[in-house]
Amino acid sequence: MMKRIFIAAAKILLFMAGFVLALYMFIPWREAGKFAVSAAQSILQQRGMRLNYSDVSRAEGGFTVDNLTLSGMVEISLGSVTVRPAFLSSILSLAPVCDITFRGGSVRLGQTMNFGDGGFLLTAGREVLLENLRTNGDFSLNGYMTIDTSAMRIGHAEARLDVPETFSQNMGVLRNLLPLVQEGDRWYLRRK
């Protein structure tokens, strides 16, 4: 009896793995990307923000969005963003999980701050979790943060923020907008 149950469970798991693999191999990534960006535009517009881009193309295991700009209180620009869904992690966490990499990033808050290339692992649950957050520009960020989507603010964060010395005197002003903490010469984005 136990042997039959084990064999049936193994067959079901094998079928599900084959189905997910086939789905992954044959997804029209460009169209899936256009749908995802369109849905994001709609959601962000309801929160008073605008999302613009020039094109969506297929990438290995995902899609790439070119010349993406998010405008609201600040303006974030990315030369390109590649999104790769992590199906196994999504199944295990019961929430959508994607590996996101980007090139040519900058943020404009009065003046333009270049944060270069980087990436993060995104988990979209009740809060959006950004793990392994890393950038390599003049302004670099390394760590993690969560975003409370209902209030559109940082929930929890623990990330080191490196800024050019010429900009460090402006960090006090940003404390009014972000949970910034200074320890010696280093700045941290921190909220428990």
N, C-alpha and C positions, 0 to 999 in steps of 0.2 A: 504494500500500500504506500509506504513512504517513498519507495523507489519510483512509483508511478507519479506521485506528486512532484518529486524532484525533477523527473524527466519532463513533465508538463511545464513546470516553472522555467526550466532551462530552454525549452522550445519557445516559450513566450518571450523570454529575455532576448534570445537570438533573433526572433522575428522583429522585436522592437528595435534592436541595434541595427539590423539590416534596413529597416524602414527609415530610421533617423539618418543613417549613412547615405541612403539613396536620396532622401530629401535634401541633405546637405550638398550632395554632388550635383544635383540638378536644379537647385533654386536659381531662378533668374535674378541674380544679385543686383543688377542695375535697377530693375523694376522694384525690387524689394527696398532698395536704398531710396528711390524716389518716393515710395509710399511712406517710409519712415521719416524722411525729411519733411514731407508734406504734413504728416501728423504732428511732428514737432513744431512746425510753423504755427499750426492751428492752436496748439496748447499754449505756446509762448505768447501768441497774440492776445489770448484771453488774460494773460498776466501782464500786459502792457509792454511786451518786448517784441522786437522784429528779428526774424532770421532770414538772411539772404544768402544765396549761393549761385555759382555759375553753371556747374554741371555735376552729374553723378555718373560714375563708371564702375564697372565690375572690378573687383580685386580678388586675389586668392583667398577664398573662404569668407568673403564679405563684399563691401563696397567702399568706394572713395568719393568724398564730396570735395569739390574744388572751390576755392575762394569763398569760404564760409565766413559770414559776419553776423554776430549777435549784438543787437543794439538795445539798450535800455538805459539804466542809470550809468553804466559804463559800456564801452564798445570793445568787444573781443573779436579779433580777426585772425583767421587761420588760413595759410596757403592751401593746405589740404588736410583732410581728416579721413582716416581709414577705420572702419568699424568692422570687427570680426566677431560674430556671435559665438559664445562658448556654450554649445548645447549641453554637454555633460554637466558643467557647472550650473547651468540654468536648471536642469532636472534635479540635481542634488540640493540646490538651495531653494527650489520652488519659486524662483524669481528670475526675470531676464538678466543675463550676465553677458557683457561684451568686453572685448579687448579693444581699446581705442588708442591709436597713435596719431600724432599730428606733426606737421611741418610748418615752419614760418609763423609762429604765433606772436601776437602782440595784444596788449590791452591799452586802451586810451581812457585815462581818467585825468583830464586836464592836459597832461603830456603823454606821449606814446611810450610805453614800456615794452621792450622786446623780451619775450620769454622763450623764443626759439623753438626747438623741436622737443618732443617728449611723448608722454602717454600715461595711461592709467587703466585700471580694471574697474568697470562700472557695473554695479549691481543695483537694479531699479526695484526697490520694494516700497514700503511705506515712506522711507527716506531713500534718497539716492546716495549710495556709498561709492566714493572714489578712492580705491586702494592703489598702492604702488604709484602714487602720483609723482611724476618727475618731469622737470623741464631743464634745459641746458643753456638758456640765453643769459643776457645781462641780469635779468631778474629770474632767479631760479627758485623752484619750490620742490621740496621732497618730503613726502609723508602721506597722510590720508586725511580725508574730511567727509562729512556727511552733509547733505543739503536737505533741509526740511522743505518739501515742495509746496506745502500748504501756505507757509509763511514766506517762502523764497528767501531763506537765510541759512547761514551755516549752522548746522546742529552741533556736531562734535568735530574737533579738528586737532591734529598733532602733526605739524609740518614745519620744517625749517625753511625760512625765506631768506635768500641772499639777494641783496640789492647793491647797486653801484654806490660808492662812497658819496658821490655827488647828489644822490637821491635820498640818502639816509636821514637828512634833516626833515624831509617831507613825511616820514613815516608816522610822526606824531599826529598829523592831520588824518591819516588813514585809520588811526585807532578809533576814530568816531564811526567808521563804516565797517571795520573788520575786527575780529577778536585777536589783535596783535599784542604780543608780549615781547619785551626786550630783555635779554640776559647778556650782559657784557656788550660785545660788539655785534651779537647775533640777534636776529628777529625770528619769532616763531608765530605761526598761526595756530592758536591754541584755544580750544573750548572743550570743557569736560562735560 
